Amino acid sequence: MTRKWITLAFSLSLALGLGLSATAFTGSADETSELGEIMEKVQKQKAVLTKGVRNVAAYKKSREQVKEAAEEWAKLAKEAKPHNEAAKKAKEVTDAEKKWDDLCDAWEKEAKKLAEIADKADSDQKEAKDQFNTINKTCTECHTVFRIEADDF
């Protein structure tokens, strides 16, 4: 019986210790940059979009949600544009701030296109998914050039 209590106490102490040390290495949520917070919102909307354009049945059910998520992405692209700290840190990229602006503009433009597609009653899932993939390519390009590590958030 005593061994069970000792094991429980050790496990709880270990879990508490790991939790505290993880906070020491990654920082608290209060230290998240504004761009980091925007990217968290982007990930939430991406989940909605991924689910919504996955197949024909899902798209028919969630076309309105896809439209709303795409519109939100366009807003987030506008919000992200002035947060070009990553561009300022990217020394190996020629004219990094212009590249940042161009990628944010492309993200916004492509997200608006997806919202327009989802807004049309006669739009089909393939068209929406192709547009979603176009947006993802923009994201990939930006993250390839301006990748911010977790400790920079």
C-alpha positions in Angstrom: 0.0 0.0 0.0 2.8 2.4 0.9 4.5 1.7 -2.4 1.4 2.8 -4.3 1.4 6.2 -2.5 5.1 6.7 -3.0 4.7 5.9 -6.7 1.8 8.4 -7.0 3.7 11.1 -5.1 6.8 10.5 -7.4 4.7 10.6 -10.6 2.9 13.8 -9.6 6.2 15.5 -8.6 7.8 14.4 -11.9 4.8 15.7 -13.9 4.9 19.0 -12.0 8.7 19.3 -12.5 8.4 18.7 -16.2 5.6 21.2 -16.5 7.6 23.9 -14.9 10.8 23.1 -16.8 8.8 23.2 -20.1 7.6 26.7 -19.2 11.2 27.8 -18.5 12.3 26.6 -21.9 9.4 27.7 -24.1 8.3 30.8 -22.2 4.8 31.5 -21.0 1.8 32.2 -23.2 2.1 35.9 -22.1 5.3 36.2 -24.1 3.7 35.2 -27.4 4.2 37.8 -30.1 1.4 39.4 -31.9 2.4 37.5 -35.1 2.4 34.3 -33.1 -1.2 35.0 -31.9 -2.2 35.7 -35.5 -0.7 32.4 -36.6 -2.6 30.5 -33.9 -5.8 32.0 -35.3 -4.7 31.0 -38.8 -4.3 27.4 -37.7 -7.8 27.3 -36.2 -9.3 28.6 -39.5 -7.1 26.2 -41.5 -8.6 23.3 -39.6 -12.1 24.5 -40.6 -11.0 24.9 -44.2 -9.2 21.5 -44.4 -12.3 19.8 -43.1 -14.7 21.8 -45.3 -13.0 21.1 -48.6 -12.0 17.5 -47.8 -14.7 15.9 -49.9 -17.9 16.7 -51.7 -20.2 15.8 -48.8 -18.2 17.9 -46.3 -18.1 20.9 -48.7 -21.9 20.8 -49.3 -22.5 20.8 -45.5 -19.9 23.4 -44.6 -19.8 25.8 -47.6 -20.8 28.7 -45.4 -18.2 27.9 -42.8 -15.5 27.6 -45.6 -16.6 31.1 -46.8 -16.4 32.6 -43.2 -13.0 30.9 -42.5 -11.6 32.2 -45.9 -12.8 35.7 -45.1 -11.2 35.5 -41.7 -7.9 34.4 -43.3 -8.0 37.5 -45.6 -8.5 39.7 -42.4 -5.6 37.8 -40.7 -3.4 38.4 -43.7 -4.0 42.2 -43.4 -3.3 41.9 -39.7 0.0 40.0 -40.2 1.4 42.3 -42.9 2.7 45.0 -40.5 4.3 42.4 -38.2 7.3 41.9 -40.5 9.8 41.2 -37.7 10.7 38.0 -39.5 11.5 39.9 -42.6 13.8 42.2 -40.7 15.6 39.2 -39.3 16.0 37.5 -42.7 19.4 38.7 -43.7 19.9 36.1 -46.5 16.7 37.3 -48.4 17.2 40.2 -50.8 14.6 43.0 -50.2 13.0 40.8 -47.4 10.4 43.4 -46.4 9.0 43.7 -49.9 8.9 39.9 -50.2 7.0 39.8 -46.9 4.5 42.3 -48.2 4.1 40.5 -51.5 3.4 37.2 -49.8 0.9 38.7 -47.3 -0.9 40.4 -50.3 -1.0 37.1 -52.2 -2.3 35.3 -49.1 -5.1 37.9 -48.7 -6.0 37.9 -52.5 -6.1 34.1 -52.7 -8.2 33.8 -49.4 -10.7 36.3 -50.8 -10.9 34.2 -54.0 -11.7 31.1 -51.9 -14.4 33.1 -50.0 -15.9 34.1 -53.4 -15.9 30.5 -54.6 -17.6 29.3 -51.4 -20.2 32.1 -51.7 -21.4 30.9 -55.0 -24.2 28.4 -54.7 -23.1 26.5 -57.8 -19.5 26.2 -56.7 -18.1 22.7 -56.4 -15.7 21.1 -54.0 -12.9 20.5 -56.5 -12.7 24.2 -57.3 -12.7 25.2 -53.6 -10.0 22.5 -52.8 -7.8 23.7 -55.6 -8.0 27.3 -54.4 -7.3 26.1 -50.8 -4.2 24.3 -52.1 -3.1 27.5 -53.9 -3.3 29.4 -50.6 -1.4 26.6 -48.9 1.4 27.0 -51.5 1.6 30.7 -50.5 1.8 29.7 -46.8 4.6 27.2 -47.6 6.6 29.8 -49.6 6.3 32.3 -46.8 7.3 29.8 -44.1 10.2 28.6 -46.2 11.6 32.1 -46.5 10.6 33.5 -43.1 10.4 30.6 -40.8 10.2 31.7 -37.2 11.2 29.2 -34.6 9.0 28.6 -31.6 11.4 30.3 -29.3 11.1 33.5 -31.4 7.3 33.8 -30.7 
